Amino acid sequence: MTIYRALEVEVQDNDVEKALRQLKKKINDEGLFKTLKLKRSYEKPSEYRRRKERESRRRRNRMLARRKQRER
């Protein structure tokens, strides 16, 4: 079960552009754009597994690179 929470941004001093930037940042941090992009079309189970493995490898490589950089 997925729990969704409302994304809210208050417009202060009629600064709509700033509020839009804040909203886009919140949407991006939530991963909503990525989810919408993935749900746009059907993804075969084999493609899903390949994508998940690729994402996992990328996360692991980033973690190892950061760890290696801290050791220097």
Beta strands, then each sheet from edge to edge (+ up, - down):
end
